[in-house]
């Protein structure tokens, strides 16, 4: 898939009948710790979500193992989530949403999500809105 926008938050788009699912793929070394990870830049997500109400991006995190130079997938590790339902923490140094891949979802409307991003963002563009 070719992304023609300046901001492309997804790696692929999966079309099922008339519905398009936008997916961003992440990987996690399952032999490491479960830390907060950078999920997405706040400004890019805010701009895409506020300008296109039909756009939703799902994050799919696949577990991997390193064995020397070989990488294998862990069949028992997969996390699927949407940034809108993450417990939000915005890293002030890079203005990216950070979260653990496995988390308890926080249900909120799109408007509440956009407001939360605007409040927690350190972006000059979003602070001016």
C-alpha positions as CSV (number, residue, x, y, z in Angstrom):
1,X,0.0,0.0,0.0
2,X,1.2,3.5,-0.8
3,X,0.4,6.2,1.7
4,X,-0.2,9.5,0.0
5,X,-0.6,11.7,3.1
6,X,2.3,13.4,4.8
7,X,1.3,11.6,8.0
8,X,1.1,7.8,7.7
9,X,0.4,6.2,11.0
10,X,-0.2,2.7,9.6
11,X,1.9,0.0,8.0
12,X,-0.9,-1.6,6.1
13,X,-4.6,-1.3,5.4
14,X,-6.7,-4.4,5.4
15,X,-10.0,-4.2,3.5
16,X,-12.9,-6.4,4.4
17,X,-16.0,-5.6,2.2
18,X,-16.5,-1.8,2.7
19,X,-14.5,-1.5,5.9
20,X,-10.8,-0.6,6.0
21,X,-8.7,-1.5,9.0
22,X,-5.5,0.5,9.4
23,X,-2.8,-1.5,11.2
24,X,0.5,-0.5,12.7
25,X,2.8,-3.5,13.5
26,X,5.1,-3.5,16.5
27,X,7.4,-6.1,17.9
28,X,8.4,-6.9,21.5
29,X,11.3,-9.0,22.7
30,X,9.4,-11.3,25.1
31,X,12.6,-12.2,26.9
32,X,12.9,-8.6,28.0
33,X,10.9,-6.5,30.5
34,X,7.4,-5.1,29.8
35,X,8.2,-1.4,29.8
36,X,6.3,1.5,28.5
37,X,7.0,1.9,24.8
38,X,6.6,4.7,22.3
39,X,3.3,4.1,20.5
40,X,2.8,7.1,18.3
41,X,3.6,10.9,18.0
42,X,0.8,12.9,19.6
43,X,0.7,15.6,17.0
44,X,0.5,13.2,14.0
45,X,-2.3,11.1,15.6
46,X,-4.2,14.2,16.7
47,X,-4.1,15.7,13.2
48,X,-5.2,12.5,11.5
49,X,-7.9,11.7,14.0
50,X,-9.4,15.2,14.0
51,X,-9.3,15.6,10.2
52,X,-10.7,12.1,9.3
53,X,-13.4,10.8,11.5
54,X,-13.4,7.4,9.7
55,X,-9.7,6.8,10.4
56,X,-8.8,4.5,13.2
57,X,-5.5,2.8,13.6
58,X,-5.1,-0.5,15.4
59,X,-1.7,-1.6,16.9
60,X,-0.7,-5.2,16.7
61,X,2.3,-6.1,18.8
62,X,3.9,-9.5,18.0
63,X,6.3,-11.1,20.5
64,X,9.7,-12.2,19.2
65,X,12.7,-14.1,20.5
66,X,16.3,-13.5,19.6
67,X,18.5,-16.6,19.2
68,X,21.9,-15.4,17.9
69,X,21.2,-14.0,14.5
70,X,17.8,-15.7,14.3
71,X,14.5,-14.2,15.2
72,X,11.4,-16.2,15.9
73,X,7.8,-15.3,16.7
74,X,6.2,-16.2,20.0
75,X,2.9,-17.9,19.2
76,X,1.5,-16.9,22.6
77,X,2.4,-13.2,22.6
78,X,0.1,-10.9,20.7
79,X,-1.4,-7.6,21.8
80,X,-4.0,-5.7,19.8
81,X,-5.2,-2.2,20.9
82,X,-6.2,1.2,19.7
83,X,-4.5,4.4,21.0
84,X,-7.8,5.9,21.8
85,X,-8.3,3.4,24.7
86,X,-4.8,3.4,26.1
87,X,-4.0,4.7,29.6
88,X,-2.4,7.9,28.3
89,X,1.1,9.1,29.2
90,X,2.8,11.6,26.9
91,X,6.6,11.6,27.1
92,X,7.5,15.3,27.5
93,X,10.9,14.8,25.8
94,X,9.5,13.5,22.5
95,X,5.7,14.2,22.7
96,X,4.9,10.5,22.0
97,X,2.2,8.5,23.7
98,X,3.8,5.7,25.8
99,X,2.1,2.6,27.1
100,X,2.6,-1.0,27.9
101,X,1.5,-3.3,25.1
102,X,-0.6,-5.3,27.6
103,X,-2.9,-2.9,29.6
104,X,-6.4,-2.4,30.8
105,X,-8.4,-0.4,28.2
106,X,-9.8,2.9,29.2
107,X,-13.0,3.5,27.2
108,X,-13.4,7.1,26.0
109,X,-15.1,8.9,23.1
110,X,-13.0,10.2,20.2
111,X,-13.7,13.7,21.3
112,X,-12.6,13.0,24.8
113,X,-9.5,11.3,23.4
114,X,-8.6,14.3,21.2
115,X,-9.1,16.7,24.2
116,X,-6.9,14.5,26.4
117,X,-4.2,14.5,23.7
118,X,-4.4,18.3,23.4
119,X,-4.1,18.8,27.2
120,X,-1.2,16.4,27.6
121,X,0.7,17.3,24.4
122,X,3.8,19.5,24.6
123,X,3.4,20.4,20.9
124,X,3.2,24.1,20.2
125,X,0.7,23.3,17.4
126,X,-1.7,21.5,19.7
127,X,-1.3,24.0,22.6
128,X,-2.5,26.8,20.2
129,X,-5.8,25.0,19.5
